[in-house]
Amino acid sequence: MLPTSTDVLVVGAGPTGLATALTLARRGVDVTVLDQLDRPPTTSRAAVVHAYTLEVLDRIGAAVPLVAQGVRAPRFTVRDHDRVLMAVPFHRLPTRFPYALLVSQSVTEAVLTEQLSGLGVTVRRPCRLTDLRTTDDGVIARIGDHPLRARFVVGADGMRSMVRQIAGIGFAGQTSAESFVLADVRVHSHLPRDEAALFLARSGPLIWAPLPDGVVRLVAAVPQAATEPGQAYLQALLDERGPVRRPDRLTEVLWASRFRVHHRVADTYRAGPILLAGDAAHVHSPAGGQGMNLGICDAAALGAALADVLAGGPESGLDDYTARQRPMAEDVLRFAAGLTRLATHPPAGRPVRDVLLRLAGAVPPLRRRIALRLSGLAHRSSNGD
């Protein structure tokens, strides 16, 4: 049964909502988490947790169990079929986690849920938010016919956030005309199983990322994705864009989907006692694997700010959250959009692009700068770390 009151109501039990709740619960805050799905999804888009995000998760006790279930990738490569145009090293980064962790989002969610459960917090499912009404001392949320009073509400309910819509917060931006194919497959391949690769082909980019248990995540930009990408369709993408001398051979499709890229940022992350985080606040290209990572960083910052306020601190800390995280989202959006433009460069300019990438990859300071950017560690200073 749902409670009648709580300090913080978190709407959405994806990585952002769960990390927000875990940050609050570790600070002793009474938190309630709702999700409209009756069970966690077993398929998901995000497949990389970067170094800075692991540092953030380590503060709330979730990094070590997550690392134990992922693939550590000490470098990321950009390729043109068999040629490596650039290798981005993570193994020398100034962090306890000098790698990108390749792991399915569903595993990340399971680890966070288990950590929450250990603190006595369970995700209430299926629970659909239908209304929010602000009061002098917080918010009254309506979940079906059930009223729930909260001091604060966190909207971590995704791109189509009901919390954001009810709060009347704008979500400006655009939708890309290009579509993407996403699949988890098993494949016979000679590519390293501890390294993610971005293949830049004439027809468009292909991301190849190894996951645990021999699974490989494929993401490809295409003019118009197939409704149901099957084995023949995905094999054709690998043949067209992947290795040539020793080509990959796809043996099984575990699941596949398609999606379009949206580029949007919420006008504000706060409307009184209502706050946004994760995809409810920002969405962008999957290039660089920044989306879920930024959402988890939102979660840690927001959870800490809310805990401080509930402990008697000034509410201006919540405005500081917006002032810090929204510019970071705009920066990540520009970065991801730039990577997408690089990957989908018109065919006539691709030979020049490839030469420039190889030259850039030969300059150690530039390689390190790119590694810091991809890993999220470049954001340490803006977060006061």
C-alpha positions as CSV (number, residue, x, y, z in Angstrom):
1,M,0.0,0.0,0.0
2,L,1.2,3.5,-0.8
3,P,2.1,5.8,2.1
4,T,0.0,9.0,2.6
5,S,3.1,11.2,3.0
6,T,6.8,11.2,2.3
7,D,9.7,13.7,2.3
8,V,10.5,13.2,-1.3
9,L,8.5,11.5,-4.0
10,V,10.6,10.2,-7.0
11,V,8.6,9.5,-10.1
12,G,10.4,7.0,-12.4
13,A,12.6,4.1,-11.5
14,G,15.2,4.2,-14.2
15,P,18.8,4.8,-13.3
16,T,18.2,8.5,-12.6
17,G,15.3,8.0,-10.3
18,L,16.9,5.1,-8.5
19,A,20.2,7.0,-8.0
20,T,18.3,10.0,-6.7
21,A,16.4,7.8,-4.2
22,L,19.6,6.0,-3.1
23,T,21.4,9.3,-2.5
24,L,18.5,10.4,-0.3
25,A,18.0,7.2,1.5
26,R,21.7,7.1,2.5
27,R,21.2,10.5,4.0
28,G,18.3,9.2,6.1
29,V,15.6,10.9,4.0
30,D,12.1,9.3,3.8
31,V,11.8,8.7,0.0
32,T,9.1,7.0,-2.0
33,V,9.8,5.7,-5.6
34,L,7.0,5.1,-8.1
35,D,7.1,3.6,-11.6
36,Q,4.2,3.1,-14.0
37,L,5.6,-0.2,-15.3
38,D,4.7,-3.4,-13.5
39,R,8.2,-4.7,-13.8
40,P,11.7,-3.3,-14.8
41,P,12.5,-3.5,-18.5
42,T,15.0,-6.2,-19.5
43,T,16.0,-4.3,-22.7
44,S,17.4,-0.9,-22.6
45,R,19.5,1.5,-24.6
46,A,22.3,2.7,-22.3
47,A,25.3,0.3,-22.3
48,V,28.3,2.3,-20.9
49,V,29.0,3.8,-17.5
50,H,31.9,6.3,-17.6
51,A,34.6,6.9,-15.1
52,Y,33.1,10.0,-13.5
53,T,29.7,8.4,-13.2
54,L,31.4,5.4,-11.4
55,E,33.0,7.9,-9.0
56,V,29.5,9.4,-8.3
57,L,28.0,5.9,-7.8
58,D,30.9,5.0,-5.5
59,R,29.8,7.7,-3.1
60,I,26.4,6.0,-2.7
61,G,27.8,2.4,-2.5
62,A,26.8,1.3,-6.0
63,A,30.0,1.3,-8.0
64,V,31.7,-1.8,-6.7
65,P,28.8,-4.2,-7.2
66,L,28.2,-2.7,-10.7
67,V,31.8,-3.0,-11.8
68,A,31.7,-6.7,-10.8
69,Q,29.0,-7.3,-13.4
70,G,30.4,-5.3,-16.4
71,V,33.2,-5.4,-19.0
72,R,36.1,-2.9,-18.3
73,A,37.2,-1.2,-21.5
74,P,40.5,0.6,-21.1
75,R,40.2,2.3,-24.5
76,F,37.8,3.3,-27.2
77,T,38.7,3.2,-30.9
78,V,37.4,5.1,-34.0
79,R,37.8,2.9,-37.1
80,D,37.4,2.9,-40.8
81,H,36.7,-0.8,-41.4
82,D,40.1,-2.4,-40.5
83,R,42.0,0.8,-39.9
84,V,42.1,2.4,-36.5
85,L,41.8,6.1,-37.0
86,M,42.1,7.1,-33.3
87,A,42.5,5.2,-30.1
88,V,41.2,7.0,-27.0
89,P,42.9,5.7,-23.8
90,F,41.1,5.6,-20.5
91,H,43.7,3.5,-18.6
92,R,45.8,6.5,-17.5
93,L,42.9,8.7,-16.4
94,P,43.2,10.2,-12.9
95,T,40.5,8.1,-11.3
96,R,40.0,4.9,-9.4
97,F,38.0,3.7,-12.4
98,P,40.4,4.1,-15.4
99,Y,38.0,2.5,-18.0
100,A,34.6,2.7,-19.5
101,L,32.3,0.1,-17.9
102,L,30.3,-1.7,-20.6
103,V,27.1,-3.0,-18.9
104,S,23.4,-3.1,-19.8
105,Q,21.2,-0.4,-18.3
106,S,19.0,-3.2,-16.9
107,V,21.9,-4.4,-14.8
108,T,22.7,-0.9,-13.6
109,E,19.0,-0.6,-12.5
110,A,19.1,-4.0,-10.8
111,V,22.2,-3.0,-8.8
112,L,20.7,0.3,-7.7
113,T,17.4,-1.4,-6.8
114,E,19.2,-3.9,-4.6
115,Q,21.1,-1.2,-2.8
116,L,17.9,0.6,-2.2
117,S,16.2,-2.5,-0.9
118,G,19.0,-2.9,1.6
119,L,18.0,0.4,3.0
120,G,14.3,-0.6,3.2
121,V,13.1,1.3,0.1
122,T,11.1,-0.6,-2.5
123,V,9.9,0.6,-5.9
124,R,6.1,0.9,-6.0
125,R,4.8,-0.7,-9.2
126,P,2.7,-0.2,-11.2
127,C,1.8,3.3,-10.1
128,R,0.8,6.0,-12.5
129,L,1.0,9.7,-11.5
130,T,-2.1,11.5,-12.6
131,D,-1.9,14.9,-11.0
132,L,0.3,17.2,-8.8
133,R,-1.0,20.2,-6.8
134,T,1.4,22.5,-5.0
135,T,0.6,23.6,-1.4
136,D,2.2,25.9,1.1
137,D,4.4,23.2,2.4
138,G,5.0,21.0,-0.6
139,V,3.0,19.0,-3.1
140,I,-0.1,16.7,-3.1
141,A,0.4,14.0,-5.7
142,R,-2.4,11.8,-7.0
143,I,-1.6,8.3,-8.0
144,G,-4.8,7.0,-9.4
145,D,-7.3,7.8,-6.6
146,H,-4.6,7.8,-3.9
147,P,-3.4,11.2,-2.6
148,L,0.2,11.4,-1.4
149,R,1.7,14.4,0.3
150,A,5.4,15.2,-0.3
151,R,7.7,18.0,0.6
152,F,9.3,17.7,-2.9
153,V,8.7,15.7,-6.1
154,V,11.4,14.6,-8.5
155,G,10.5,14.0,-12.1
156,A,12.8,11.2,-13.3
157,D,10.1,9.8,-15.6
158,G,11.8,10.2,-19.0
159,M,11.5,12.2,-22.1
160,R,7.7,12.3,-22.0
161,S,7.7,13.2,-18.3
162,M,4.3,13.6,-16.8
163,V,5.8,15.6,-13.9
164,R,7.3,18.1,-16.4
165,Q,4.1,18.4,-18.3
166,I,2.0,19.0,-15.1
167,A,4.5,21.5,-13.8
168,G,4.2,23.4,-17.2
169,I,7.9,23.4,-17.8
170,G,8.9,23.8,-21.5
171,F,11.0,21.3,-23.3
172,A,12.4,23.1,-26.3
173,G,14.5,21.4,-29.1
174,Q,14.1,19.3,-32.1
175,T,13.9,15.7,-33.4
176,S,16.5,14.4,-35.9
177,A,15.3,13.2,-39.3
178,E,17.8,10.3,-39.0
179,S,16.8,7.0,-37.3
180,F,18.9,4.5,-35.3
181,V,19.0,0.8,-35.1
182,L,19.8,-0.8,-31.7
183,A,20.4,-4.4,-31.0
184,D,22.0,-6.9,-28.6
185,V,23.5,-9.8,-30.6
186,R,25.9,-12.7,-30.4
187,V,28.6,-12.6,-33.0
188,H,31.7,-14.4,-34.0
189,S,34.3,-11.6,-34.2
190,H,38.0,-11.0,-34.0
191,L,37.5,-7.5,-32.4
192,P,38.8,-7.1,-28.9
193,R,36.3,-8.0,-26.2
194,D,37.5,-5.3,-23.9
195,E,37.1,-2.3,-26.2
196,A,34.2,-0.4,-27.7
197,A,34.6,0.8,-31.3
198,L,33.0,3.4,-33.5
199,F,33.1,2.4,-37.2
200,L,32.9,5.4,-39.6
201,A,31.6,4.1,-42.9
202,R,30.4,5.8,-46.1
203,S,26.8,4.8,-45.3
204,G,27.0,6.0,-41.7
205,P,28.4,5.1,-38.2
206,L,28.2,1.8,-36.4
207,I,28.9,1.4,-32.7
208,W,30.2,-2.0,-31.6
209,A,30.3,-2.5,-27.8
210,P,31.0,-5.8,-26.0
211,L,28.8,-6.6,-23.0
212,P,29.1,-9.4,-20.4
213,D,28.3,-13.0,-21.4
214,G,29.5,-12.7,-25.0
215,V,26.8,-10.2,-26.0
216,V,27.6,-7.3,-28.3
217,R,25.6,-4.1,-28.5
218,L,25.2,-2.6,-32.0
219,V,24.0,0.9,-32.7
220,A,23.8,2.2,-36.2
221,A,22.5,5.4,-37.8
222,V,20.4,4.8,-40.9
223,P,18.2,6.9,-43.1
224,Q,15.1,4.8,-42.2
225,A,15.4,2.0,-39.7
226,A,13.6,-1.3,-40.4
227,T,10.4,-1.8,-38.3
228,E,11.8,-5.1,-37.0
229,P,15.6,-5.3,-37.5
230,G,16.3,-9.0,-38.1
231,Q,19.5,-11.1,-38.4
232,A,19.9,-10.5,-42.1
233,Y,19.4,-6.8,-41.8
234,L,22.0,-6.5,-38.9
235,Q,24.5,-8.7,-40.7
236,A,24.2,-6.5,-43.8
237,L,25.1,-3.5,-41.5
238,L,28.1,-5.3,-40.1
239,D,29.3,-6.3,-43.6
240,E,28.8,-2.8,-44.9
241,R,30.4,-0.9,-42.0
242,G,32.5,-3.3,-39.8
243,P,35.7,-5.2,-40.3
244,V,36.5,-6.4,-43.8
245,R,39.6,-8.7,-43.7
246,R,38.1,-10.8,-40.9
247,P,34.4,-9.9,-41.0
248,D,32.0,-10.4,-38.1
249,R,29.5,-13.2,-38.4
250,L,26.3,-12.7,-36.5
251,T,25.0,-15.9,-34.8
252,E,22.0,-14.7,-32.8
253,V,19.8,-11.6,-32.3
254,L,18.7,-11.3,-28.6
255,W,16.6,-8.2,-29.2
256,A,16.5,-5.3,-31.6
257,S,14.7,-2.0,-31.8
258,R,14.8,1.4,-33.6
259,F,14.5,5.0,-32.4
260,R,14.9,8.6,-33.4
261,V,17.2,11.1,-31.7
262,H,15.8,14.1,-29.9
263,H,17.8,17.1,-28.8
264,R,15.9,18.9,-26.0
265,V,16.6,20.6,-22.7
266,A,14.0,21.7,-20.1
267,D,13.6,25.5,-19.7
268,T,14.3,25.0,-16.0
269,Y,14.9,22.1,-13.7
270,R,12.8,23.5,-10.9
271,A,9.2,24.8,-10.4
272,G,8.9,25.4,-6.7
273,P,8.9,22.0,-4.9
274,I,9.0,20.1,-8.3
275,L,12.3,19.2,-9.8
276,L,13.5,17.4,-12.9
277,A,16.5,15.1,-13.6
278,G,17.7,12.7,-16.3
279,D,15.7,12.4,-19.5
280,A,12.9,14.4,-18.1
281,A,15.3,17.3,-18.2
282,H,17.4,16.6,-21.2
283,V,17.6,14.2,-24.2
284,H,20.2,14.1,-27.0
285,S,22.1,11.9,-29.4
286,P,23.5,8.6,-28.0
287,A,26.9,9.5,-29.4
288,G,29.6,9.2,-26.7
289,G,27.2,7.3,-24.4
290,Q,26.5,10.4,-22.3
291,G,22.8,10.3,-21.6
292,M,22.4,7.9,-18.7
293,N,25.7,9.1,-17.3
294,L,24.5,12.7,-17.1
295,G,21.2,11.5,-15.6
296,I,23.0,9.7,-12.8
297,C,25.1,12.8,-12.1
298,D,21.9,14.9,-12.0
299,A,20.6,12.4,-9.5
300,A,23.5,12.6,-7.1
301,A,23.6,16.4,-7.2
302,L,19.8,16.7,-6.7
303,G,19.7,14.1,-4.0
304,A,22.4,15.8,-2.0
305,A,20.8,19.2,-2.5
306,L,17.4,17.9,-1.3
307,A,18.9,16.2,1.7
308,D,20.7,19.4,2.7
309,V,17.4,21.4,2.4
310,L,15.5,18.8,4.4
311,A,18.2,18.9,7.1
312,G,17.6,22.6,7.5
313,G,19.7,24.2,4.8
314,P,18.5,27.0,2.5
315,E,16.3,26.2,-0.4
316,S,18.6,28.2,-2.6
317,G,20.6,25.0,-2.9
318,L,17.9,23.7,-5.2
319,D,18.4,26.7,-7.4
320,D,22.1,26.0,-7.4
321,Y,21.3,22.5,-8.7
322,T,19.5,23.9,-11.7
323,A,22.2,26.6,-12.2
324,R,24.9,23.9,-12.3
325,Q,23.3,20.9,-14.0
326,R,21.4,22.7,-16.8
327,P,24.5,24.3,-18.4
328,M,26.2,20.9,-18.1
329,A,23.3,19.3,-20.1
330,E,23.6,22.0,-22.8
331,D,27.3,21.3,-23.0
332,V,26.8,17.5,-23.3
333,L,24.1,18.1,-25.9
334,R,26.5,20.1,-28.0
335,F,29.2,17.5,-27.5
336,A,26.9,14.6,-28.5
337,A,25.5,16.5,-31.5
338,G,29.1,17.3,-32.6
339,L,30.0,13.6,-32.4
340,T,26.9,12.7,-34.4
341,R,27.8,15.2,-37.1
342,L,31.3,13.8,-37.2
343,A,30.1,10.3,-37.6
344,T,27.5,11.1,-40.2
345,H,29.7,13.5,-42.2
346,P,28.8,13.7,-45.9
347,P,30.6,11.2,-48.1
348,A,32.6,13.8,-50.0
349,G,34.3,15.1,-46.9
350,R,34.9,11.8,-45.1
351,P,38.5,11.2,-46.4
352,V,39.6,14.5,-45.0
353,R,37.8,13.8,-41.8
354,D,39.6,10.5,-41.5
355,V,43.0,12.1,-42.0
356,L,42.3,14.7,-39.4
357,L,41.2,12.0,-36.9
358,R,44.4,10.0,-37.5
359,L,46.5,13.2,-37.0
360,A,44.6,14.1,-33.8
361,G,45.1,10.5,-32.5
362,A,48.8,11.0,-32.9
363,V,48.9,13.9,-30.4
364,P,48.9,12.6,-26.8
365,P,47.6,15.8,-25.1
366,L,44.6,15.8,-27.5
367,R,43.9,12.1,-26.9
368,R,44.0,12.7,-23.2
369,R,41.6,15.7,-23.5
370,I,39.2,13.6,-25.5
371,A,39.4,10.8,-22.9
372,L,38.6,13.3,-20.1
373,R,35.7,14.6,-22.1
374,L,34.2,11.2,-22.9
375,S,34.8,9.8,-19.4
376,G,33.0,12.8,-17.8
377,L,36.0,13.7,-15.7
378,A,36.2,17.0,-17.4
379,H,33.0,18.0,-15.4
380,R,34.7,17.4,-12.0
381,S,35.6,21.1,-11.6
382,S,32.1,22.3,-12.4
383,N,30.7,20.0,-9.8
384,G,33.2,21.1,-7.1
385,D,34.9,17.7,-7.0
